[in-house]
Amino acid sequence: MIPPTQSTFTAEAGSTVGMQADEIHNSTVYQVLPDAPPEEKYKVGIAYLRDGVPSRARELIDEARAHGYDNAEVRFHWVLAMLSKRSYRDLTPDERQRLASEVHWCDDLSGSKWARSLSAIYDLLDYLIGTDKDPEHALTQLADLPSPQRGQVIHHLDLVLTGGLKDRFWADIRRHAKETRTSHDRQNRVWAYFEPSPIRPRTRQPTPATSTTRDRVRTGFATIAAALGAGYLAKAVILTAQPLPIVAYLAALALACFAIRSGLQWHYLSGRLAEHERRYAGRNGTTETSDQGFAAGVTRQFEYYFNRYPPKGMDRTHWTKTTAGIRSWLRNEIVDLYRESRVPAGRVKWLVRFLARDVRDKWHKGELFEYRERYQVTLSVKVICTLSTMAFLGLVSYTVSAALETELLATVAATLAMLFGTAYALHGWSDIIGERRRGAEDLLERERVHKAREDEYQRWKDKLDAVRPSETEMETWLTADKTIVVERALHHYRLAWRDVLTHAVLQTPVKNSKHARVRGGPRRYAKYDIRLFLITLDGVRELGTSIDFEHMALTDIERNNFRFDAVSSVYVATPTDLSCDLELTLMNGEPRGIHITDPTSDQTTPDESPDVVAQMNLDVTGFTHTLHILEGIAAEGKRWIERDPYLTKPLEGLADELNRPEPVER
């Protein structure tokens, strides 16, 4: 069964159809004001680098350095941001010049851990760009670095340390990936990242009293008329000077009090019972709607959760029929309360789930239809009302007949005024008092319901805050998954890193996959398609793998081998201004479309730039490096490798230790 959190929308050709709106979690990790001090910008830049968005990291670290915040640690992270998810060939001439200028500054530093880390990176770059330096010295320097710095260099220079240079560290990289892939209870926490942030509970306000000032005035006049008529009858009875009419009159007054009190109670209880019956049992099902937005999403959620949480031992179909009325009532309440706020249906999912469980729990406790007992008119009330009314009418008839002996017309007029005034006054006071009583009851009920919802909201919010992974954990787990994909590809093709000139990893979202992001960060998905391109002297090895990130499942979906001259063309399409597709065409095949990023129109908050978010989403995919490789192969074929010293350098003159064959796992 499809969870009710997903709703579809129509987008331009080439874009992914998914949820109607992005789930955006609040976070202070990436929040930085334009006038923030350089130290703050540097810290946020480090957060972006750590969480897989090097382009934003470069911008913020550059700003921090431009405002005077500069030391060996800052430059170390700046170099990592410059090379993260890029190879040396991906740099612009200006960026290469800036890297070269850092070397002279690095020579003047003392032997701090940051200076030694910078020195190791620059020695590697010197070797790769064609100098005669021995790579063994650079690799030894890198191996001797403190573990945190060495781990950062190996992670962020993944596309720089390729080919034979990576052999020395591959065993550690692979072991680390296997350890971190399941670390920090990943299996039981990833779901919380994609869970929508709950919106605060709202509760329907009690219906305002329907009685108006005009009704109260009319009821007052009717009461006065009835009192005047009764007063005149009392005078007429007294003037008769007969004891029996006087006693009958007094008895009628007493019976009138019983009749009025029990009658008002009967009328109120029966009205409230009918109201609740219409609310809970008078509907055939959830209100139908042609709305494809919020209301339709809430409807699906109610159907899903009421079907998911039936009472123990009860058939789901029977439970659905039994609760059709209350389900419809609650659904309409949620739609009315939240529709005007333009919130995604997913943000009220917690409330719908709570209501479904609450109805089930009330059924177990016998409280679901307890209003039938609460508003049931007891037999004693009915008997008292009926008997007192009949006795009152009899005594009034006797009293009036005695009063007629004194004065005919005035007595008739007084009697009519009393009877009609009493009837109208009873009807009016019944509505006025009943509405006042109903309002007080509904207010108490609302307070009780709202407190229960508030408690559930706080419980669910606290659970999400405690379980939801950080951006760093999400990036670490995804990196480990991609490392496992690379390991499987090397094993399948029986390759060692010394056989690989360079490689590219392209991560793209699976259509209709759940997704979410923190404010200021890139969009993350519950499922990815990973395409790995291994470039060797013999051609290109391609492996496509589907990653179920939420459940840690890897599935191979595609393998391709092709020569360099088999690539006909590489075309980049932009279905919208803020989305990207890649089209790869081979000589002997149909064009292959690869969807890279989704539009960002529904991904941003008012204080975010869609262009910045789109660039971050593109940055994390590895698209730039992959495009450079495929465009080079498509344009020049194998000559692209032969003329690029950066690719062929790692294969020449390496130390014997690097060239020693490593057993391949079978």
Sequence and secondary structure as in RCSB ss.txt:
>XXXX:A:sequence
MIPPTQSTFTAEAGSTVGMQADEIHNSTVYQVLPDAPPEEKYKVGIAYLRDGVPSRARELIDEARAHGYDNAEVR
FHWVLAMLSKRSYRDLTPDERQRLASEVHWCDDLSGSKWARSLSAIYDLLDYLIGTDKDPEHALTQLADLPSPQR
GQVIHHLDLVLTGGLKDRFWADIRRHAKETRTSHDRQNRVWAYFEPSPIRPRTRQPTPATSTTRDRVRTGFATIA
AALGAGYLAKAVILTAQPLPIVAYLAALALACFAIRSGLQWHYLSGRLAEHERRYAGRNGTTETSDQGFAAGVTR
QFEYYFNRYPPKGMDRTHWTKTTAGIRSWLRNEIVDLYRESRVPAGRVKWLVRFLARDVRDKWHKGELFEYRERY
QVTLSVKVICTLSTMAFLGLVSYTVSAALETELLATVAATLAMLFGTAYALHGWSDIIGERRRGAEDLLERERVH
KAREDEYQRWKDKLDAVRPSETEMETWLTADKTIVVERALHHYRLAWRDVLTHAVLQTPVKNSKHARVRGGPRRY
AKYDIRLFLITLDGVRELGTSIDFEHMALTDIERNNFRFDAVSSVYVATPTDLSCDLELTLMNGEPRGIHITDPT
SDQTTPDESPDVVAQMNLDVTGFTHTLHILEGIAAEGKRWIERDPYLTKPLEGLADELNRPEPVER
>XXXX:A:secstr
   TT       TTS    SS EEE  STT   TT  HHHHHHHHHHHHHTT HHHHHHHHHHHHHTT   HHHH
HHHHHHHHTT  GGGS HHHHHHHHHHHHHHHTS S HHHHHHHHHHHHHHHHTT    HHHHHHHHHTS HHHH
HHHHHHTTTTS GGGGHHHHHHHHHHHHHHTTGGGGGGTHHHHTS                 HHHHHHHHHHHHH
HHHHHHHHHHHHHHHT HHHHHHHHHHHHHHHHHHHHHHHHHHHHHHHHHHHHHHTS SSS      SHHHHHHH
HHHHHHHHS  TT  HHHHHHHTHHHHHHHHHHHHHHHGGGT  GGGGHHHHHHHHHHHHHHHHHT TTTHHHHT
   HHHHHHHHHHHHHHHHHHHHHHHHHTTT HHHHHHHHHHHHHHHHHHHHHHHHHHHHHHHHHHHHHHHHHHH
HHHHHHHHHHHHHHHHHS  HHHHHHHHHHHHHHHHHHHHHHHT  GGG SEEEEEEEE TT  EEEETTS  EE
SEEEEEEEEEETTEEEEEEEEEETTTTEEEEEEEEEE GGGEEEEEEE SSTT EEEEEEETTS  EEEEEE   
TTT  TTS HHHHHHHHHHHTTHHHHHHHHHHHHHHTTHHHHT HHHHGGGSS  HHHHS      
